[in-house]
């Protein structure tokens, strides 16, 4: 915050605007309209939990040249005024008759030629954070200006992280590692899964997280059934594998990695699964390079698991990471997204030990020219054991 404003300083945001405007020029877009929390934060440094309230829409317009224009509810005037943006235009929201659409229409009409194009992300991993009826009003009022899909414009810029962003993600990973170090003591004190989850979130906050948007995991004999169910008030027992997965946030940037713990000594099947997961991750750490695709990363992991006698889990085996918990691409056999230097990614292989019994292993990396650089402290080869 060299200039006293939120975020990384004006130079970083001007770099982002210029990169987006270059992509806009290639796509023939005269302005970019963004409505979601991550995109607004990316352009301006506007960081707030107020997005939890669905009562008000927020708009950022990036013209073909020049600074972004914020069209926002009055309640955001002070915070947005401290951020990296040009003009800030406001209305008294929420307004059941015209909740910013008139002001947004005026703004876009002044910035976009009558036959121009307005880019709006419309594809996978995007959402429109405004009422559909208002969007229809907006497009009708601005006609013959056309709205086009700007998913590629935004994603190709956001997916390449600056060194400032990489440092921020590494910091979040580091504080989460401190919370994972506290897990044995938490388990000894709490014993039930829901209490362990709550105390783990507390440990993340004590370690320095601004908030904990995501905590998941599971526990069960020799493995667990899934990694998305809420924690129930059931005891963890000797022979269980406990997994905790966190998406803690620091300065707007996520970590996303898990750690597994054996309650007492693990059985042989679990040991073999752990070995396969660790070694498959090592294969990806050694071989993944820019120029490969998300599909190639998936193939590396699945082949490494199969070669070790493990059954690869279904679904994706890694993904992008940054200002949202998960970003594109997805490591599946269908995703042909090209991997580039300075993408931040997760390696998340999983194995099915038996029906209804899985093990998942996850690390966070940045992809450098010569291969992955770990942002997380590498998990141990053997499952850590907790005695209760």
C-alpha positions as a LaTeX table, in Angstrom:
\begin{tabular}{lrrr}
\hline
Residue & $x$ (\AA) & $y$ (\AA) & $z$ (\AA) \\
\hline
Unk1 & 0.00 & 0.00 & 0.00 \\
Unk2 & 2.72 & 2.40 & $-1.02$ \\
Unk3 & 0.26 & 5.15 & $-1.87$ \\
Unk4 & $-1.90$ & 4.71 & 1.24 \\
Unk5 & $-4.77$ & 3.03 & $-0.59$ \\
Unk6 & $-5.99$ & $-0.58$ & $-0.34$ \\
Unk7 & $-4.23$ & $-3.20$ & $-2.40$ \\
Unk8 & $-0.80$ & $-3.21$ & $-3.99$ \\
Unk9 & $-0.31$ & 0.36 & $-5.13$ \\
Unk10 & $-1.39$ & 2.27 & $-8.23$ \\
Unk11 & 1.19 & 0.71 & $-10.54$ \\
Unk12 & $-0.22$ & $-2.79$ & $-10.14$ \\
Unk13 & $-3.76$ & $-1.66$ & $-10.94$ \\
Unk14 & $-2.69$ & 0.36 & $-13.96$ \\
Unk15 & $-0.90$ & $-2.74$ & $-15.21$ \\
Unk16 & $-4.13$ & $-4.71$ & $-14.86$ \\
Unk17 & $-6.21$ & $-2.06$ & $-16.62$ \\
Unk18 & $-3.73$ & $-1.88$ & $-19.49$ \\
Unk19 & $-3.67$ & $-5.68$ & $-19.87$ \\
Unk20 & $-7.45$ & $-5.85$ & $-19.94$ \\
Unk21 & $-7.71$ & $-2.94$ & $-22.37$ \\
Unk22 & $-5.26$ & $-4.66$ & $-24.72$ \\
Unk23 & $-7.44$ & $-7.78$ & $-24.68$ \\
Unk24 & $-10.53$ & $-5.62$ & $-25.19$ \\
Unk25 & $-8.98$ & $-4.05$ & $-28.26$ \\
Unk26 & $-8.27$ & $-7.49$ & $-29.72$ \\
Unk27 & $-11.88$ & $-8.54$ & $-29.06$ \\
Unk28 & $-13.41$ & $-5.30$ & $-30.39$ \\
Unk29 & $-14.88$ & $-4.37$ & $-27.02$ \\
Unk30 & $-15.42$ & $-0.65$ & $-26.36$ \\
Unk31 & $-16.05$ & $-1.11$ & $-22.63$ \\
Unk32 & $-16.00$ & $-3.86$ & $-20.06$ \\
Unk33 & $-18.84$ & $-4.19$ & $-17.54$ \\
Unk34 & $-18.03$ & $-6.13$ & $-14.36$ \\
Unk35 & $-20.49$ & $-6.94$ & $-11.59$ \\
Unk36 & $-18.96$ & $-9.68$ & $-9.40$ \\
Unk37 & $-16.93$ & $-9.35$ & $-6.20$ \\
Unk38 & $-13.72$ & $-10.90$ & $-7.55$ \\
Unk39 & $-13.63$ & $-8.81$ & $-10.73$ \\
Unk40 & $-14.46$ & $-5.58$ & $-8.90$ \\
Unk41 & $-11.71$ & $-6.33$ & $-6.37$ \\
Unk42 & $-9.25$ & $-7.20$ & $-9.14$ \\
Unk43 & $-9.77$ & $-3.88$ & $-10.92$ \\
Unk44 & $-9.98$ & $-1.58$ & $-7.91$ \\
Unk45 & $-8.83$ & $-3.22$ & $-4.66$ \\
Unk46 & $-12.39$ & $-2.80$ & $-3.30$ \\
Unk47 & $-12.36$ & $-5.43$ & $-0.53$ \\
Unk48 & $-15.42$ & $-5.86$ & 1.67 \\
Unk49 & $-17.61$ & $-8.58$ & 3.15 \\
Unk50 & $-20.62$ & $-6.44$ & 2.26 \\
Unk51 & $-21.05$ & $-8.61$ & $-0.84$ \\
Unk52 & $-22.80$ & $-11.05$ & 1.50 \\
Unk53 & $-25.83$ & $-8.77$ & 1.23 \\
Unk54 & $-27.73$ & $-9.38$ & $-2.03$ \\
Unk55 & $-29.73$ & $-6.16$ & $-1.65$ \\
Unk56 & $-27.52$ & $-3.98$ & $-3.87$ \\
Unk57 & $-25.79$ & $-4.42$ & $-7.23$ \\
Unk58 & $-22.31$ & $-2.96$ & $-7.88$ \\
Unk59 & $-20.88$ & $-2.04$ & $-11.27$ \\
Unk60 & $-17.40$ & $-1.26$ & $-12.59$ \\
Unk61 & $-17.00$ & $-0.03$ & $-16.16$ \\
Unk62 & $-13.58$ & $-0.17$ & $-17.78$ \\
Unk63 & $-13.54$ & 1.95 & $-20.95$ \\
Unk64 & $-11.34$ & 1.23 & $-23.95$ \\
Unk65 & $-8.91$ & 3.88 & $-22.65$ \\
Unk66 & $-8.63$ & 5.59 & $-19.30$ \\
Unk67 & $-9.49$ & 4.66 & $-15.74$ \\
Unk68 & $-12.40$ & 2.51 & $-14.52$ \\
Unk69 & $-15.65$ & 4.16 & $-13.54$ \\
Unk70 & $-17.45$ & 2.87 & $-10.45$ \\
Unk71 & $-21.26$ & 2.97 & $-10.51$ \\
Unk72 & $-22.15$ & 1.91 & $-7.00$ \\
Unk73 & $-24.60$ & 2.35 & $-4.10$ \\
Unk74 & $-24.01$ & 5.38 & $-1.90$ \\
Unk75 & $-23.01$ & 3.18 & 1.04 \\
Unk76 & $-19.78$ & 2.29 & $-0.79$ \\
Unk77 & $-18.70$ & 5.86 & $-1.54$ \\
Unk78 & $-16.09$ & 6.19 & 1.23 \\
Unk79 & $-14.42$ & 2.81 & 0.68 \\
Unk80 & $-14.41$ & 3.02 & $-3.11$ \\
Unk81 & $-12.99$ & 6.53 & $-2.84$ \\
Unk82 & $-9.91$ & 5.02 & $-1.19$ \\
Unk83 & $-9.48$ & 2.44 & $-3.95$ \\
Unk84 & $-7.89$ & 2.46 & $-7.39$ \\
Unk85 & $-10.53$ & 3.89 & $-9.69$ \\
Unk86 & $-11.34$ & 6.99 & $-11.67$ \\
Unk87 & $-14.78$ & 8.53 & $-11.24$ \\
Unk88 & $-17.15$ & 7.18 & $-8.60$ \\
Unk89 & $-20.84$ & 7.61 & $-9.43$ \\
Unk90 & $-23.47$ & 6.67 & $-6.85$ \\
Unk91 & $-27.20$ & 6.29 & $-6.32$ \\
Unk92 & $-29.28$ & 5.88 & $-3.12$ \\
Unk93 & $-29.68$ & 2.11 & $-2.98$ \\
Unk94 & $-31.61$ & $-0.07$ & $-2.73$ \\
Unk95 & $-34.14$ & 1.58 & $-5.03$ \\
Unk96 & $-37.06$ & $-0.68$ & $-5.98$ \\
Unk97 & $-37.82$ & 1.43 & $-9.08$ \\
Unk98 & $-34.35$ & 2.11 & $-10.53$ \\
Unk99 & $-31.54$ & 0.38 & $-8.66$ \\
Unk100 & $-28.68$ & 1.98 & $-10.51$ \\
Unk101 & $-29.74$ & 1.00 & $-14.02$ \\
Unk102 & $-30.48$ & 4.55 & $-15.11$ \\
Unk103 & $-27.08$ & 5.75 & $-13.89$ \\
Unk104 & $-25.30$ & 2.76 & $-15.43$ \\
Unk105 & $-27.10$ & 3.36 & $-18.73$ \\
Unk106 & $-25.96$ & 6.98 & $-18.77$ \\
Unk107 & $-22.39$ & 5.97 & $-17.97$ \\
Unk108 & $-22.14$ & 3.32 & $-20.68$ \\
Unk109 & $-23.90$ & 5.47 & $-23.27$ \\
Unk110 & $-21.30$ & 8.19 & $-22.75$ \\
Unk111 & $-18.37$ & 5.77 & $-23.05$ \\
Unk112 & $-19.50$ & 3.45 & $-25.85$ \\
Unk113 & $-20.32$ & 4.52 & $-29.42$ \\
Unk114 & $-23.88$ & 3.93 & $-30.58$ \\
Unk115 & $-22.78$ & 0.90 & $-32.64$ \\
Unk116 & $-20.17$ & $-0.20$ & $-30.12$ \\
Unk117 & $-19.77$ & $-3.37$ & $-28.06$ \\
Unk118 & $-19.87$ & $-3.84$ & $-24.31$ \\
Unk119 & $-18.02$ & $-6.86$ & $-22.96$ \\
Unk120 & $-19.59$ & $-8.80$ & $-20.10$ \\
Unk121 & $-18.29$ & $-12.13$ & $-18.75$ \\
Unk122 & $-20.90$ & $-14.75$ & $-19.66$ \\
Unk123 & $-19.08$ & $-18.10$ & $-19.63$ \\
Unk124 & $-18.01$ & $-20.78$ & $-17.17$ \\
Unk125 & $-17.05$ & $-19.57$ & $-13.69$ \\
Unk126 & $-18.79$ & $-16.21$ & $-14.20$ \\
Unk127 & $-22.08$ & $-14.87$ & $-12.92$ \\
Unk128 & $-24.19$ & $-11.78$ & $-13.44$ \\
Unk129 & $-24.67$ & $-10.07$ & $-10.09$ \\
Unk130 & $-27.72$ & $-8.02$ & $-10.96$ \\
Unk131 & $-31.38$ & $-8.90$ & $-11.50$ \\
Unk132 & $-32.02$ & $-10.45$ & $-14.89$ \\
Unk133 & $-34.90$ & $-8.03$ & $-15.42$ \\
Unk134 & $-32.54$ & $-5.10$ & $-14.88$ \\
Unk135 & $-30.04$ & $-6.59$ & $-17.34$ \\
Unk136 & $-32.79$ & $-6.78$ & $-19.94$ \\
Unk137 & $-33.71$ & $-3.16$ & $-19.24$ \\
Unk138 & $-30.07$ & $-2.17$ & $-19.62$ \\
Unk139 & $-29.55$ & $-3.92$ & $-22.94$ \\
Unk140 & $-32.80$ & $-2.48$ & $-24.34$ \\
Unk141 & $-31.92$ & 1.04 & $-23.23$ \\
Unk142 & $-28.45$ & 0.88 & $-24.77$ \\
Unk143 & $-29.45$ & $-0.62$ & $-28.11$ \\
Unk144 & $-28.14$ & $-0.69$ & $-30.80$ \\
Unk145 & $-25.01$ & $-1.13$ & $-28.69$ \\
Unk146 & $-24.34$ & $-4.87$ & $-28.39$ \\
Unk147 & $-23.31$ & $-6.95$ & $-25.39$ \\
Unk148 & $-20.74$ & $-9.67$ & $-26.03$ \\
Unk149 & $-19.11$ & $-12.42$ & $-23.99$ \\
Unk150 & $-15.92$ & $-11.09$ & $-22.36$ \\
Unk151 & $-15.06$ & $-14.25$ & $-20.41$ \\
Unk152 & $-11.85$ & $-14.74$ & $-22.37$ \\
Unk153 & $-10.88$ & $-11.07$ & $-22.00$ \\
Unk154 & $-11.03$ & $-11.27$ & $-18.21$ \\
Unk155 & $-9.82$ & $-14.80$ & $-17.59$ \\
Unk156 & $-6.72$ & $-14.64$ & $-19.78$ \\
Unk157 & $-5.55$ & $-11.60$ & $-17.79$ \\
Unk158 & $-6.55$ & $-12.72$ & $-14.30$ \\
Unk159 & $-5.06$ & $-16.19$ & $-14.63$ \\
Unk160 & $-1.49$ & $-14.85$ & $-14.89$ \\
Unk161 & $-0.50$ & $-13.65$ & $-11.43$ \\
Unk162 & 1.89 & $-10.81$ & $-10.71$ \\
Unk163 & 4.68 & $-11.34$ & $-8.19$ \\
Unk164 & 2.68 & $-9.22$ & $-5.76$ \\
Unk165 & $-0.25$ & $-11.60$ & $-6.06$ \\
Unk166 & 1.97 & $-14.67$ & $-5.75$ \\
Unk167 & 3.48 & $-13.25$ & $-2.56$ \\
Unk168 & 0.00 & $-12.60$ & $-1.17$ \\
Unk169 & $-1.10$ & $-16.19$ & $-1.86$ \\
Unk170 & 2.11 & $-17.55$ & $-0.34$ \\
Unk171 & 1.41 & $-15.51$ & 2.81 \\
Unk172 & $-2.05$ & $-17.01$ & 3.09 \\
Unk173 & $-0.62$ & $-20.50$ & 2.65 \\
Unk174 & 1.95 & $-19.81$ & 5.38 \\
Unk175 & $-0.60$ & $-18.73$ & 7.94 \\
Unk176 & $-2.79$ & $-21.74$ & 7.13 \\
Unk177 & 0.21 & $-24.02$ & 7.72 \\
Unk178 & 0.46 & $-22.62$ & 11.25 \\
Unk179 & $-3.17$ & $-23.55$ & 11.84 \\
Unk180 & $-2.58$ & $-27.08$ & 10.53 \\
Unk181 & 0.27 & $-27.40$ & 13.03 \\
Unk182 & $-2.32$ & $-26.90$ & 15.78 \\
Unk183 & $-4.57$ & $-29.76$ & 14.62 \\
Unk184 & $-3.18$ & $-32.49$ & 16.94 \\
Unk185 & $-3.85$ & $-30.31$ & 19.99 \\
Unk186 & $-7.29$ & $-29.40$ & 18.64 \\
Unk187 & $-8.22$ & $-33.06$ & 18.16 \\
Unk188 & $-7.00$ & $-33.95$ & 21.64 \\
Unk189 & $-9.15$ & $-31.21$ & 23.14 \\
Unk190 & $-12.30$ & $-31.45$ & 21.05 \\
Unk191 & $-12.77$ & $-35.03$ & 19.82 \\
Unk192 & $-15.95$ & $-34.40$ & 17.73 \\
Unk193 & $-15.76$ & $-33.44$ & 14.06 \\
Unk194 & $-17.90$ & $-30.30$ & 14.28 \\
Unk195 & $-15.91$ & $-28.98$ & 17.25 \\
Unk196 & $-12.63$ & $-29.74$ & 15.45 \\
Unk197 & $-13.85$ & $-27.75$ & 12.44 \\
Unk198 & $-14.80$ & $-24.77$ & 14.59 \\
Unk199 & $-11.51$ & $-24.77$ & 16.48 \\
Unk200 & $-9.55$ & $-25.12$ & 13.23 \\
Unk201 & $-11.28$ & $-22.04$ & 11.86 \\
Unk202 & $-10.37$ & $-20.24$ & 15.06 \\
Unk203 & $-6.75$ & $-21.31$ & 14.64 \\
Unk204 & $-6.74$ & $-19.88$ & 11.12 \\
Unk205 & $-8.00$ & $-16.54$ & 12.41 \\
Unk206 & $-5.46$ & $-16.56$ & 15.23 \\
Unk207 & $-2.72$ & $-17.26$ & 12.67 \\
Unk208 & $-3.67$ & $-14.09$ & 10.79 \\
Unk209 & $-6.44$ & $-14.92$ & 8.33 \\
Unk210 & $-8.84$ & $-12.05$ & 7.67 \\
Unk211 & $-11.68$ & $-14.54$ & 7.33 \\
Unk212 & $-12.25$ & $-18.21$ & 6.61 \\
Unk213 & $-14.61$ & $-18.52$ & 3.68 \\
Unk214 & $-14.23$ & $-22.26$ & 3.34 \\
Unk215 & $-13.54$ & $-25.13$ & 5.67 \\
Unk216 & $-14.29$ & $-28.66$ & 4.54 \\
Unk217 & $-13.07$ & $-32.17$ & 5.10 \\
Unk218 & $-14.20$ & $-35.39$ & 6.63 \\
Unk219 & $-13.30$ & $-38.30$ & 8.84 \\
Unk220 & $-13.90$ & $-42.02$ & 8.70 \\
Unk221 & $-12.31$ & $-45.42$ & 9.13 \\
Unk222 & $-9.29$ & $-45.50$ & 6.80 \\
Unk223 & $-10.63$ & $-42.62$ & 4.72 \\
Unk224 & $-13.74$ & $-40.52$ & 4.20 \\
Unk225 & $-16.77$ & $-40.49$ & 1.93 \\
Unk226 & $-16.49$ & $-36.98$ & 0.51 \\
Unk227 & $-14.82$ & $-33.64$ & 1.11 \\
Unk228 & $-17.78$ & $-31.26$ & 0.95 \\
Unk229 & $-20.21$ & $-32.43$ & 3.64 \\
Unk230 & $-20.77$ & $-30.28$ & 6.74 \\
Unk231 & $-19.13$ & $-31.49$ & 9.91 \\
Unk232 & $-21.45$ & $-33.42$ & 12.18 \\
Unk233 & $-21.25$ & $-33.78$ & 15.98 \\
Unk234 & $-19.74$ & $-37.25$ & 15.72 \\
Unk235 & $-16.59$ & $-38.37$ & 17.51 \\
Unk236 & $-13.36$ & $-39.10$ & 15.67 \\
Unk237 & $-12.10$ & $-42.53$ & 16.64 \\
Unk238 & $-8.92$ & $-44.54$ & 16.52 \\
Unk239 & $-8.49$ & $-45.89$ & 12.97 \\
Unk240 & $-10.10$ & $-42.82$ & 11.35 \\
Unk241 & $-8.42$ & $-40.59$ & 8.82 \\
Unk242 & $-9.22$ & $-36.93$ & 9.46 \\
Unk243 & $-8.93$ & $-34.47$ & 6.59 \\
Unk244 & $-9.21$ & $-30.69$ & 6.86 \\
Unk245 & $-9.29$ & $-28.43$ & 3.79 \\
Unk246 & $-9.20$ & $-24.67$ & 4.03 \\
Unk247 & $-9.87$ & $-21.66$ & 1.89 \\
Unk248 & $-8.65$ & $-19.00$ & 4.29 \\
Unk249 & $-8.34$ & $-15.40$ & 3.03 \\
Unk250 & $-5.67$ & $-12.79$ & 3.69 \\
Unk251 & $-5.74$ & $-9.42$ & 1.92 \\
Unk252 & $-8.30$ & $-10.78$ & $-0.53$ \\
Unk253 & $-6.25$ & $-13.82$ & $-1.63$ \\
Unk254 & $-7.07$ & $-17.45$ & $-0.91$ \\
Unk255 & $-5.11$ & $-20.52$ & $-0.09$ \\
Unk256 & $-6.68$ & $-23.89$ & $-0.85$ \\
Unk257 & $-4.98$ & $-27.02$ & 0.43 \\
Unk258 & $-5.71$ & $-29.92$ & 2.75 \\
Unk259 & $-3.92$ & $-32.08$ & 5.23 \\
Unk260 & $-4.70$ & $-35.64$ & 6.32 \\
Unk261 & $-4.15$ & $-37.05$ & 9.81 \\
Unk262 & $-4.42$ & $-40.62$ & 11.00 \\
Unk263 & $-6.05$ & $-41.15$ & 14.37 \\
Unk264 & $-3.70$ & $-43.81$ & 15.62 \\
Unk265 & $-1.72$ & $-45.91$ & 13.12 \\
Unk266 & $-3.25$ & $-46.10$ & 9.60 \\
Unk267 & $-4.12$ & $-49.46$ & 8.07 \\
Unk268 & $-2.16$ & $-50.87$ & 5.14 \\
Unk269 & $-4.66$ & $-49.76$ & 2.47 \\
Unk270 & $-4.50$ & $-46.20$ & 3.75 \\
Unk271 & $-0.70$ & $-46.26$ & 3.84 \\
Unk272 & $-0.58$ & $-47.44$ & 0.22 \\
Unk273 & $-3.07$ & $-44.73$ & $-0.83$ \\
Unk274 & $-1.04$ & $-42.06$ & 0.95 \\
Unk275 & 2.16 & $-43.22$ & $-0.74$ \\
Unk276 & 0.51 & $-43.17$ & $-4.16$ \\
Unk277 & $-0.87$ & $-39.67$ & $-3.61$ \\
Unk278 & 2.44 & $-38.30$ & $-2.39$ \\
Unk279 & 4.42 & $-39.83$ & $-5.24$ \\
Unk280 & 1.89 & $-38.76$ & $-7.90$ \\
Unk281 & 2.15 & $-35.21$ & $-6.61$ \\
Unk282 & 5.94 & $-35.48$ & $-6.87$ \\
Unk283 & 5.58 & $-36.53$ & $-10.51$ \\
Unk284 & 3.55 & $-33.40$ & $-11.24$ \\
Unk285 & 5.98 & $-31.23$ & $-9.30$ \\
Unk286 & 8.84 & $-32.60$ & $-11.40$ \\
Unk287 & 7.21 & $-32.67$ & $-14.85$ \\
Unk288 & 4.57 & $-29.95$ & $-15.13$ \\
Unk289 & 5.67 & $-27.11$ & $-17.40$ \\
Unk290 & 4.23 & $-24.01$ & $-19.12$ \\
Unk291 & 2.91 & $-24.95$ & $-22.55$ \\
Unk292 & 1.20 & $-28.07$ & $-21.27$ \\
Unk293 & $-2.58$ & $-28.10$ & $-20.86$ \\
Unk294 & $-4.90$ & $-28.73$ & $-17.95$ \\
Unk295 & $-5.65$ & $-32.08$ & $-19.60$ \\
Unk296 & $-1.93$ & $-32.91$ & $-19.56$ \\
Unk297 & $-1.78$ & $-32.19$ & $-15.81$ \\
Unk298 & $-4.74$ & $-34.50$ & $-15.25$ \\
Unk299 & $-3.03$ & $-37.21$ & $-17.29$ \\
Unk300 & 0.21 & $-36.86$ & $-15.31$ \\
Unk301 & $-1.61$ & $-37.38$ & $-12.03$ \\
Unk302 & $-3.93$ & $-40.19$ & $-13.12$ \\
Unk303 & $-1.15$ & $-42.14$ & $-14.82$ \\
Unk304 & 1.12 & $-41.76$ & $-11.80$ \\
Unk305 & $-1.63$ & $-43.03$ & $-9.50$ \\
Unk306 & $-2.51$ & $-45.95$ & $-11.76$ \\
Unk307 & 1.15 & $-46.95$ & $-12.10$ \\
Unk308 & 1.26 & $-47.25$ & $-8.33$ \\
Unk309 & $-1.77$ & $-49.51$ & $-8.19$ \\
Unk310 & $-4.17$ & $-46.81$ & $-6.99$ \\
Unk311 & $-7.60$ & $-46.02$ & $-8.41$ \\
Unk312 & $-7.70$ & $-42.32$ & $-9.38$ \\
Unk313 & $-10.66$ & $-40.43$ & $-8.00$ \\
Unk314 & $-13.27$ & $-38.98$ & $-10.31$ \\
Unk315 & $-13.66$ & $-35.29$ & $-11.05$ \\
Unk316 & $-10.90$ & $-32.75$ & $-11.37$ \\
Unk317 & $-7.49$ & $-33.22$ & $-9.81$ \\
Unk318 & $-6.53$ & $-29.58$ & $-9.43$ \\
Unk319 & $-7.53$ & $-26.07$ & $-10.44$ \\
Unk320 & $-6.59$ & $-22.41$ & $-10.52$ \\
Unk321 & $-6.41$ & $-20.31$ & $-7.36$ \\
Unk322 & $-6.32$ & $-16.63$ & $-6.53$ \\
Unk323 & $-8.94$ & $-14.10$ & $-5.50$ \\
Unk324 & $-11.55$ & $-16.83$ & $-5.54$ \\
Unk325 & $-11.23$ & $-20.19$ & $-3.86$ \\
Unk326 & $-11.21$ & $-21.98$ & $-7.18$ \\
Unk327 & $-10.41$ & $-20.47$ & $-10.56$ \\
Unk328 & $-9.97$ & $-21.87$ & $-14.04$ \\
Unk329 & $-8.60$ & $-24.10$ & $-15.38$ \\
Unk330 & $-9.77$ & $-27.48$ & $-14.09$ \\
Unk331 & $-7.44$ & $-30.48$ & $-14.24$ \\
Unk332 & $-9.80$ & $-32.84$ & $-16.06$ \\
Unk333 & $-9.50$ & $-34.94$ & $-19.20$ \\
Unk334 & $-11.68$ & $-32.39$ & $-21.04$ \\
Unk335 & $-10.02$ & $-29.07$ & $-20.22$ \\
Unk336 & $-7.57$ & $-27.97$ & $-22.92$ \\
Unk337 & $-6.68$ & $-24.65$ & $-21.27$ \\
Unk338 & $-3.04$ & $-23.80$ & $-21.89$ \\
Unk339 & $-0.89$ & $-23.50$ & $-18.78$ \\
Unk340 & 1.30 & $-20.40$ & $-18.57$ \\
Unk341 & 4.15 & $-19.19$ & $-16.43$ \\
Unk342 & 2.96 & $-17.52$ & $-13.21$ \\
Unk343 & $-0.35$ & $-19.31$ & $-13.04$ \\
Unk344 & $-1.18$ & $-20.26$ & $-9.46$ \\
Unk345 & $-2.66$ & $-23.75$ & $-9.33$ \\
Unk346 & $-3.52$ & $-26.57$ & $-6.98$ \\
Unk347 & $-2.42$ & $-30.16$ & $-7.37$ \\
Unk348 & $-5.26$ & $-32.22$ & $-5.91$ \\
Unk349 & $-5.00$ & $-35.93$ & $-6.70$ \\
Unk350 & $-7.47$ & $-38.28$ & $-5.05$ \\
Unk351 & $-7.78$ & $-42.03$ & $-4.84$ \\
Unk352 & $-10.66$ & $-44.38$ & $-4.16$ \\
Unk353 & $-9.50$ & $-46.87$ & $-1.55$ \\
Unk354 & $-12.83$ & $-48.72$ & $-1.52$ \\
Unk355 & $-16.44$ & $-47.82$ & $-2.36$ \\
Unk356 & $-17.33$ & $-44.80$ & $-0.24$ \\
Unk357 & $-13.76$ & $-44.44$ & 1.02 \\
Unk358 & $-11.39$ & $-41.88$ & $-0.52$ \\
Unk359 & $-8.21$ & $-39.98$ & 0.26 \\
Unk360 & $-7.39$ & $-36.53$ & $-1.17$ \\
Unk361 & $-4.04$ & $-34.73$ & $-1.18$ \\
Unk362 & $-3.67$ & $-31.05$ & $-2.12$ \\
Unk363 & $-0.81$ & $-28.57$ & $-2.52$ \\
Unk364 & $-0.67$ & $-25.02$ & $-3.93$ \\
Unk365 & 1.94 & $-24.09$ & $-6.55$ \\
Unk366 & 2.95 & $-21.30$ & $-8.89$ \\
Unk367 & 4.03 & $-22.54$ & $-12.32$ \\
Unk368 & 7.43 & $-21.11$ & $-13.22$ \\
Unk369 & 9.35 & $-21.39$ & $-16.49$ \\
Unk370 & 11.27 & $-24.40$ & $-15.15$ \\
Unk371 & 8.32 & $-26.03$ & $-13.37$ \\
Unk372 & 6.21 & $-25.73$ & $-10.23$ \\
Unk373 & 7.28 & $-23.79$ & $-7.16$ \\
Unk374 & 5.49 & $-24.83$ & $-3.98$ \\
Unk375 & 3.56 & $-22.12$ & $-2.16$ \\
Unk376 & 2.54 & $-24.54$ & 0.56 \\
Unk377 & 4.90 & $-26.31$ & 2.91 \\
Unk378 & 5.02 & $-29.85$ & 1.49 \\
Unk379 & 2.90 & $-32.39$ & 3.33 \\
Unk380 & 4.88 & $-35.23$ & 4.94 \\
Unk381 & 5.37 & $-38.50$ & 3.09 \\
Unk382 & 3.79 & $-40.50$ & 5.93 \\
Unk383 & 0.42 & $-39.62$ & 7.40 \\
Unk384 & 0.90 & $-37.75$ & 10.67 \\
Unk385 & $-0.52$ & $-39.80$ & 13.53 \\
Unk386 & $-2.58$ & $-38.35$ & 16.36 \\
Unk387 & $-3.02$ & $-40.40$ & 19.50 \\
Unk388 & $-6.25$ & $-39.98$ & 21.44 \\
\hline
\end{tabular}
